[in-house]
Amino acid sequence: MTNYPKFHPSQTRAVLWNKIEERYADFVNHGFVLQPILSLVQFIRENGFNKRLHAFTSMHKLVISIYDPLEWDRETLHIELDIPSKKVHFVYCPKPFEPSEAVRSYPEEDIIPRFSRYMSHLKW
């Protein structure tokens, strides 16, 4: 019988929403075209989603979960801004090692209504 190493998920601690907003505001103030993600983060904070959602970021991507710490592919919604195409990509990852349940692209101006639909659909 082969002994396989025990699986240890890669986890990341969530970043406070006000810090995420400050980061994207700083990017926008320095000329980066990230206003759609900044607007989404402000919407999340203004509408109370920040009380039940956790996130971490890269420059163009916001990864959201109901868990803290977050796992990259376990009940996470990845929202990524594609600047050249002016599209925003939504990818919902329910479980590690399984295909994403939803992979969709929308015009960047639809980021907030689409986010709201995902929250309703996921019941987050």
C-alpha positions in Angstrom: 0.0 0.0 0.0 1.3 3.4 -1.0 1.3 6.1 1.6 0.5 9.4 -0.1 1.2 12.7 1.7 -1.7 14.2 3.4 -3.4 17.0 1.5 -2.9 20.5 3.1 -4.8 23.2 1.3 -3.1 26.4 0.4 -4.8 29.1 2.5 -4.6 32.8 2.5 -5.8 35.2 5.2 -8.4 37.7 4.1 -7.5 41.3 3.8 -9.7 43.9 5.4 -12.1 45.5 3.0 -11.0 49.1 3.8 -7.4 48.1 3.0 -8.5 46.6 -0.3 -10.4 49.8 -1.1 -7.3 51.9 -0.3 -5.1 49.7 -2.5 -7.4 50.0 -5.5 -7.9 53.8 -4.9 -4.2 54.2 -4.9 -3.8 52.3 -8.2 -6.5 54.4 -9.7 -4.9 57.6 -8.4 -1.6 56.5 -10.1 -3.3 56.1 -13.5 -4.1 52.4 -13.5 -7.5 51.6 -15.2 -9.0 49.7 -12.3 -12.0 51.9 -11.5 -14.5 49.0 -12.1 -12.9 46.9 -9.3 -12.7 49.9 -7.0 -16.4 50.6 -7.7 -17.2 47.0 -6.9 -15.2 47.1 -3.6 -17.0 50.4 -2.6 -20.4 48.8 -3.5 -19.5 45.7 -1.3 -18.6 48.0 1.7 -21.6 50.3 1.2 -24.1 47.5 1.0 -22.9 45.4 3.9 -21.5 42.5 1.9 -18.2 43.2 3.7 -19.7 41.8 6.9 -20.1 38.3 5.5 -17.5 38.1 2.7 -13.8 37.8 2.8 -11.3 38.6 0.1 -7.7 38.9 -1.1 -6.4 40.6 -4.2 -3.8 40.8 -6.9 -3.7 43.8 -9.1 -6.4 42.8 -11.6 -8.2 40.1 -9.6 -10.4 40.1 -6.5 -10.9 36.6 -4.9 -14.0 36.5 -2.6 -15.2 33.8 -0.2 -17.4 33.2 2.7 -14.4 31.7 4.6 -11.4 33.2 6.2 -8.8 31.9 5.6 -9.6 31.5 1.9 -8.6 28.6 -0.2 -7.9 29.4 -3.9 -10.4 27.0 -5.3 -12.9 26.2 -2.5 -16.1 28.3 -2.6 -14.4 31.3 -4.1 -15.6 33.8 -6.7 -12.7 35.1 -8.8 -13.4 38.5 -10.4 -10.8 39.6 -12.8 -10.6 42.7 -14.9 -9.2 42.3 -18.5 -8.2 45.8 -19.3 -7.5 45.4 -23.0 -10.9 43.9 -23.8 -12.7 46.0 -21.1 -14.3 42.8 -19.8 -14.7 41.4 -16.4 -14.4 37.7 -15.9 -16.3 35.9 -13.1 -15.2 32.4 -12.2 -16.9 30.5 -9.4 -14.8 27.6 -8.0 -16.9 25.3 -5.6 -14.4 22.6 -4.7 -10.7 21.9 -5.1 -9.7 19.6 -8.0 -13.1 20.1 -9.7 -14.0 22.2 -12.7 -15.4 25.7 -12.1 -19.2 25.8 -12.1 -19.5 29.1 -13.8 -17.1 31.0 -16.1 -18.5 34.1 -17.6 -17.3 37.4 -19.1 -19.2 40.6 -19.2 -18.6 44.3 -20.1 -16.8 46.0 -17.3 -19.7 48.4 -16.7 -21.8 45.4 -15.7 -19.6 44.4 -12.8 -21.9 45.5 -10.0 -25.2 44.1 -11.4 -23.4 40.8 -12.2 -21.8 40.6 -8.8 -25.3 41.1 -7.2 -26.7 38.3 -9.3 -23.9 36.0 -8.2 -24.5 36.8 -4.6 -28.2 36.1 -5.0 -27.5 32.8 -6.9 -24.8 31.6 -4.4 -27.0 32.8 -1.4 -24.0 34.4 0.1 
